[in-house]
Amino acid sequence: MPASILEEVDDLLDVAQTCRRATLLGCPSCGSVHVAQVLGDNGGISYVCTACGHSWS
C-alpha cells in the first residue's frame, strides 16, 4: 500500500503507460499507429492503416 497519494498516482501512471504500450497496434508496412479495425465479409476482423492504406488480418 502506498504511503502517500503521490505514490498511488505514480503507480497508476506506470500501469497506464504499460497498458498503452500493450494495446497500440502498428502497421506492419509503415509502422504507423493510425490503424482502423474493420469487419470482413465473413465476419473476421481486418485492419487498415489510415496513413498508407495497407490492409491485413
C-alpha positions, 0 to 999 in steps of 0.5 A: 500500500502506498504511503502517500497519494503521490505514490498511488498516482505514480503507480497508476501512471506506470500501469497506464503507460504499460497498458498503452504500450500493450494495446497500440497496434502498428502497421506492419508496412509503415509502422504507423499507429493510425490503424482502423479495425474493420469487419470482413465479409465473413465476419473476421476482423481486418485492419487498415492503416489510415496513413498508407492504406495497407490492409491485413488480418 
